[in-house]
Every structure is written in C-alpha cells, then in structure tokens.
Amino acid sequence: MSNSHHHHTHKFPKGFLWGTATSSHQVEGNNHLNDWWRSEEEGKLRHKSGRGIGHFHKYKEDFDLAKKMNTNAHRLSIEWSRIEPKCGEWSEDAIEHYRKVLASLKKRNIRVMLTLHHFTLPQWFADKGGFEKRKNIKYFSRYVKFITEEVGEYVDIWITINEPGVYIYQSYMRGGEDDQWPPFKKSTITSLRVYWNLVIAHRKTYHIIHSVCDDNKCSSQVGISQNVLSFATYRKHGLIDNLVVWLAVNFANHGFYYLSGKKKTHDFLGLNYYFRVSLKRTRGSLHVIQDDISGQGRETSDIGWEIYPRGLFDVLMDFRDYKLPIYITENGIATSNDDRRQRFIVAHLNEVYHAIKGGTDIRGYFHWSLLDNFEWHLGYAPKFGLIGVNRSTLKRTLKFSGKLYGEIAKENGLIHKMMRYLGHETKL
C-alpha cells in the first residue's frame, strides 16, 4: 500500500497571480460624493467611513508593503463619484490621481485588476434612480468608456461589477434591517429589475472595453466578481432538500453567468468565497431556512461566517464545467486573532491546490484584504487585513499572516512546513 502523505511542496502553476484586494470607499476616505457618504451623514447607516485609513494619500507605502509580501497582482476599484462628480462633468484631478495609483503598481511590477463598480454610486446617479431604471445604464456605459480610454494602458484585468447578488440583497431585499444598504428599499420586483439591469450593464461594458482596448492595444480581459457560496443540507437522502440546494446553487452562484451569456461576455470567472450556508427544512414542510450554526460549536469568523475551506474546493470544481480561466478575486477572514488568519490562508490555498490538480483552470488568488479597512455596515471593527492600520496615527504594520502569505507567494506554493497550520507533522 502506498503512503499518500507526501512531503513535497504544493506547487502552483507558473505565472500564478498572488494578489491582494481593496475597494475605494473602504480604504480611501472622504468619498463625499457618493450615495454611501450621504447615507452615513444622514444617520441611515450606523457607521461612518470618515477619513478612512488614508490609502488615498498613502497608496505608495501600501504598495511597498504589498511588494514586500512578494505579491505580483492587486485588485482595486476606481471611485466613480470622484471621476464624475456631476453628471457629464469629468474631474481631471481625479483621473490624474488614479493614473498615478495605477502607474505606482506597474512600477512595482504588480499586475492590475481594476473594478469599475464596487457597490457605491455617485449621488447624482443615485438621485436619478441608479440601476433601478434601464435608461440610466447609458451613464454607466459612458463612464466605462471614459475610464477605459483614460487608464486602459495600466490595466491587465477588468472587473465590471462586484458581487451583483450581494448588492441587490443588501440594498433591495433587507427591508429596514440594521444591515441594509442604500437605497434602503424592499421590493422583489425592484430587486429583479436591478438584477436584470446589471446584467445588461455588464454586457454593454464588456463590449465597450473590448472595443476601446482593441483600438488602443490594451488588455481586454473582462469579467465580474461574483460572490459564491457553498450550500449544504442535513438530509442528504431527501429529494426536496437536495432540490432546494440545487436551486440555491444555480440561482446564487450561477444565475448572473447564465443570464449574461457565459462565454459571450466573460473572458474569465471571478469568484469571491467566504463561507458555507447550511439549509434546514422542517420535516413535512416545504419552507427552507438558513440554519443558525452558532450552537453547533463550529469555527466561525468574528462576524459569524462559518469557516469551511472544503467549500472553496467544491465551488471551484463546480465552475470547472465553464472551461474558462478562474480568478479567486476575494477570500479572507474577519478576525482579530492573526493565528486564525494564518490557518485560514493555508487551509483555503490547500483546497485551491487540490482543485487545480483536479483539472480546474485557476490563474490567481486575491486575498481580502490588503489592509484592515471599512467593512460597510459593520464599520471598522472586522479585521480582514494582512496589514494592520492604527486609525489614530494611520501607521501600517505587516502582520505575521502577511509574512506567511509573502512566503507562499515567493515559493509559488505551500511548502510542507506550512502544513503545521493544518495539524500536519513537519518532520521529514
């Protein structure tokens, strides 16, 4: 009988992207022209982003730390409200700022993944109804064309929309709950309309970027960043229970891809993975709910998300059928205990390795987040960063998890001594 326990390095493919991720409103501060800022100031949101963590001015220092971690890619977003503070008026100062930001990454040989819409909207666009109205898509398309022409030379990979399903769920389905997002509505009809309009917006954006980049000979790799979940049911033998899981997977994980044309408007799949959802059905009833796992003694993040690395493997293998390159555009844990983050990183990257060996074409991994930052309705309490930030002094401190991630990036894989985080013996 052969021993299946090997002490070799789990090597990732040559050219694999080891990245980190941020979004503008979460790190820049003082984004006073968008809908989130107004809602914060009006007291509709419990937490205020305020001056943020100073990334707007300290981006060079932050990118130096990213380079120190041996990363070769970074995902960030452009703040539309800075670029177009009023409808049809472009800010050259904002454009020049983002040119410098992107050029700073390229100078450090860090590839750029740029997100065009990461939840926030210019206030003027929100006042017009945002994505609730089909006619407003033209404004987003105009912005995309402008940005692509202005900074396309610096961009390697484009993300049109971040987590459309999360945006709709939080903004249009929560209905006055504490964690609801702007515009604080609850309407099934409106949520479906916004979903469809985002599908159309992505389609149009895809073709705009390809057209502009083909003319200007810049990179035109275009996709979305989709939040994906690992779904489970307790009754593995139950037909109805498994049917519900099948429906949940197809709607939550695959719905946007189905509607937007799969390969017709996606050059790759961008997947954000954080946790598993367990579905529970009362026997004799068709009503299915998400189970509260807090009493099961399972390991969760500081915000209650179940830590389930195997779910990432399951999701990646599920998406293998698309036969498109995959980037894990977000994966991370909210925790003030950096030891847990280290275990989280190794455990999840180990599952990525297994998925690659299982035939899934995975091109890169972007850890969320580069920095401890503003986590939307949760404020600054959750700590996702590989770099800690003192909000009083804005001093940056590279955590040990960041050093570990840097070692993984340098090795382009998981060397055996790292398996101690999973409880493996490390003696050879």
Secondary structure as GFF3:
##gff-version 3
##sequence-region A 1 428
A	DSSP	beta_strand	10	11	.	.	.	ID=ss1
A	DSSP	beta_strand	17	21	.	.	.	ID=ss2
A	DSSP	alpha_helix	24	27	.	.	.	ID=ss3
A	DSSP	alpha_helix	35	41	.	.	.	ID=ss4
A	DSSP	alpha_helix	55	68	.	.	.	ID=ss5
A	DSSP	beta_strand	73	77	.	.	.	ID=ss6
A	DSSP	alpha_helix	80	83	.	.	.	ID=ss7
A	DSSP	alpha_helix	92	107	.	.	.	ID=ss8
A	DSSP	beta_strand	111	115	.	.	.	ID=ss9
A	DSSP	alpha_helix	123	127	.	.	.	ID=ss10
A	DSSP	three_ten_helix	130	132	.	.	.	ID=ss11
A	DSSP	three_ten_helix	134	136	.	.	.	ID=ss12
A	DSSP	alpha_helix	137	151	.	.	.	ID=ss13
A	DSSP	three_ten_helix	152	154	.	.	.	ID=ss14
A	DSSP	beta_strand	157	162	.	.	.	ID=ss15
A	DSSP	alpha_helix	164	172	.	.	.	ID=ss16
A	DSSP	alpha_helix	188	216	.	.	.	ID=ss17
A	DSSP	beta_strand	221	233	.	.	.	ID=ss18
A	DSSP	alpha_helix	239	248	.	.	.	ID=ss19
A	DSSP	pi_helix	249	254	.	.	.	ID=ss20
A	DSSP	alpha_helix	255	260	.	.	.	ID=ss21
A	DSSP	three_ten_helix	262	264	.	.	.	ID=ss22
A	DSSP	beta_strand	269	281	.	.	.	ID=ss23
A	DSSP	beta_strand	288	290	.	.	.	ID=ss24
A	DSSP	three_ten_helix	293	296	.	.	.	ID=ss25
A	DSSP	alpha_helix	309	319	.	.	.	ID=ss26
A	DSSP	three_ten_helix	320	322	.	.	.	ID=ss27
A	DSSP	beta_strand	326	330	.	.	.	ID=ss28
A	DSSP	alpha_helix	338	357	.	.	.	ID=ss29
A	DSSP	beta_strand	362	368	.	.	.	ID=ss30
A	DSSP	three_ten_helix	376	378	.	.	.	ID=ss31
A	DSSP	beta_strand	387	389	.	.	.	ID=ss32
A	DSSP	beta_strand	396	398	.	.	.	ID=ss33
A	DSSP	alpha_helix	400	411	.	.	.	ID=ss34
A	DSSP	beta_strand	413	414	.	.	.	ID=ss35
A	DSSP	three_ten_helix	416	422	.	.	.	ID=ss36
###
